[in-house]
Amino acid sequence: MKSSYYNICLPFEDGHIIFNSITRRFFRVSDRNKDAFLEILSSPDRYRDKYESFLKKMKAEGFIVDDDKNEMDDVKLLFDRQNNSNVYKLMILPTYQCNLRCWYCTQEHRNMRLAKEDVESIKRHISYYLEHHPVRQLMLSWFGGEPLLEFSIIEDISRHAMKCCEGLGLEFRNTITTNGTLLNRERLQKMKELNFTFFQITLDGAQEEHDQTKVLKGRSSYEVILKNICLIAEMLPEAEICLRYNYTLKNLQPERFVGDLNKYIPSELRKSIYISH
């Protein structure tokens, strides 16, 4: 085995972060132990017997790779997926309405939803497009308003799209941008069946600031959202969860933000979650 070419060691507070830029995994080490960790990663075969379990984990996370692995192939594959993916991405807004009223939102939350004839038109469009264009994957992206207010529309169109893709031998996936308050176990089970692979959910700072922006009557929206994020990670472990951190000069307090996240998200559920500012 050998060390990944894409390992990066960065100073952080009183220690260092060792980060792999392909897998986006990282771990923290103290100044005292940094050189020892880098030595083990640089010569994994030398330490195979002594640190077998650690090296097994490092391989799973991409910090070490097999001797014959050409990591540039992975880089090229990631690049090709982004630029020559033959993926048809279709964004659908099932409603303009939302159950929250965030002060910064640019949406006009009019009481509008896709009419039945619009839903049928979208389904016909999906069928026609997939039959007449050389794509390998269909990706539906749900946006709003709060799209989960019209989950029946999401389910109807998604099941039609899945059937079309199955008939043509194409890949299918769903993604969604949601405030996360309307998720529950029953709904997530259906979303698992509908192959939801990506969730973007917005937080507005630490819990106190967040709850002043996203107001749920009689409840902490922060607590509701974080518990639902844990539910996603538990029920759809392969899905990516992007925590979108909307920050201002008032709520940009990283230590409190991370501290409040740590209260609700157990370590075993964090692998599929990342933060975007």
N, C-alpha and C positions, 0 to 999 in steps of 0.2 A: 504493500500500500504506500501511498505518498500523500503529502499535504496538498490541499487544493490551492491552485494558483490564485484563487479569488478570495483568500483569507486576508482580512485587513485588521490590524491592531490599532485601536484609537484610544488616546488618553481620555478618561472620564472621571471627574471628581478626584477621589483618592485612589483610583485604580485604573483599569483599562477594560475596554470592550473588544472582544474578538468577534468579528463579523464576517459572514460569508456573503458576498454580493450576488451570487447566483441563487442560493436558496433563501436568502434574507434571514437566516438564523443568526443568533448572536448569544454570547454569554459574557458575564463579567468576572474579572479576576483582579486580585489585589496586586499592587506594585511588587510586593515581595515574591509572588508566585508567577508573575507574568512570563519571565524567561523560561521557567520550568514547563509551563503549558505550551509555549511556542516550540520548545525543544521536543516535547512529546509529539506534537503535531507534525513537526518537520521530519521526524524519523519514527513513524508509527511501528514499523516492523521490529525495531530495536526494543520497544516497550510493550510488545504484544502480550507477553505472558504476565507482566506485572500489572498492566492496566487494561486488561481485556474488556471489561464491561464499559469503561470510559471510552475506549477506542471504537467499540461497537456503536455507542451512541453518537460519537463524532462522525462516523461513516454515515449513519442514518440522517444526520443533519447536514452532510455535505462538506464538512471540514477536512475530511480525508477521503480519498478515492482510490480505486484500484489502479495498479501501475499502468495498465494498458488503456486507461480511460483518457480520451482527448476532450478536455473540457470545452475547447473551442467549438466542438460540435454542439454542445448544449447552448452556447451563446448564439451560434448561428440559427439553431432551432427556435430559440426565443425570439430572435430578430425576425425570422421568417413568419412566425405565428402572428407577429404584430403587423407586418407589412404585406404579406402575401397569404393571408389566412383563408381566403375564399369563404369567409364567414358573412352571412347576411344578418346584419344587426338592425332590428326593428324596434324603435321605442314607441310605447303605447301609453297614453294618458287616459285611464278609464274614467277619471273624474277630476274636476278642478277643486272639489270640496276637500276640506281638511278638518280634523277634529281638534287641532291646535291652532294658536294664533301667535306665532313667533314675530317679534317686532321687526326683524330684518327681512322677512320673507317678501319677495318681489311678486309672488303670485296673487292674483285676484281670486279669492276663494268663492267663486260663483257656484251656485247650486246646479251644476251641470254634470251629466254623466253620459257615457256613450249610449246612444239609443240602440235598440235591437237591430235596426237596419244597418247601423254603423258596424256593429259587431259582426254581422254576417258579411258585410263588405270586406272587413279586415280578413276574415277567414278565407273568403274567395281570393283575395290578393295573395295571401300566403300560399295557397294551393297553386295558383298560377305562377307565381315567382319561382317557387322551388322546382316546378316542372320545366321551366323555360330558361333557367340560368344555371351555370356550372358552379354551384356552391357545394361545400362539404358539410357546412354546419349552419343551423338557424339559431340565432340568439335573440330572444325577446327580452327587452329591457322595460320594466314597469316603473312609471314615474307619475307625479301628480302635481298639485293636490297630494292627498294621502291615498295611494292606490289601493291599500287594503280595505278601504271603505267599500270598494266594489269587488270583493274577492270572487264573487260568482262570475263576473266578467273575466277576471284573470284565469279562473279555472276553465271556463268554457273555451276561450281562445287557445289556451295552453294545451288542452286535451286534443283539440283539432290539429294544432301544429305538431304535436307529438305523433299523431296518427299519420300525418303527411310525411314526416321525416322517417318513420318506421317503414312506410311503403316504398320510399325512395332510397333507403339505406343511408340516410344522412344522420349526423349528430344533432342533438337538440339540447339546449340549455336555457334556463331562465335566470334573470338577474332582477334586482329590485332596489330602489331607493325609497326608504320608508322611515318614519319617525320611530317605529318599533313598539309603539304602545298597544297596537291591536293584534299582536302575535299571541298565540297560545298553543298548547300541545296539539290540539286537534287540527288547527290550521297548518301548523308546521309539518304534521304528518302528511297532509295533502301536498304541501310544497315540496316535501321530499319525493313523493310520487311524481311530481311535475318537474323534477330535476332542477330545483333552484340551487345554483352553485355560487351565488354572490349576493351579499347583502351590504348595502351602504346605509348606515344609521348615524344620525348626527347627535353629538353631545355639545352642550354650550357651557363648557368649563366644569369646575367641581360641582358637587351636588347642590350646594346652596344657590350658586349663580344659575345653574341649569334650571332648577325648579322655578326660578323667577321669570325665566324666558318661556319655558314649555310648561304651561300650567294645566294640571289635571285637578279637577275639583275633588277635594278631600283626600288626595293621594299625592305622593312624590312621583312625578313622571320619571325622574332619574332612577329611582328604585325599580319601577315597573320595567323600564327599558333595559336596565342592566340584568335583571332577572330573565328577561326574554332573550337577551344576547347569550346568556349562559345556556338557555334552552336550545337555541340554534346550534351552539357548539356541541351540545350533548347529542341532539337528535340528527344533525346534519354535519358530522365531523369532517367531511371532505369539502364543505363549503367555506369560501373566504368571507370574512366579516371585516369590513372597513369601518372603523370608528372615525367619523368625520368630526374633527375638533374645530368648531367655529369659535375663534378667539377674538377678543377685543383688548384694549389696554386695561380694562377693568378685570376681565376674567382670566388673563394670561398668567396663571400661577401653576407652573408645571408640577411642583411638589404636591400641592393639594389635589390637583387633577389626578395624578397617578395614585396618590394615597387613597382617594375615594374609589378609583377603579379597583384597587387591590382589595377593598372591603367586600366587593361583590363578585369578582371573577377569580375563582380558584385557579391555582397554577396549572392544573392538568387540562384546563379548557382554553388556555391562552395561545396555543400553537397556531390556531387558524385565525387569530385576531391581529389586525395591525391598525395603526393610527395614522390618519392623514390630516394635516393641519390646513 
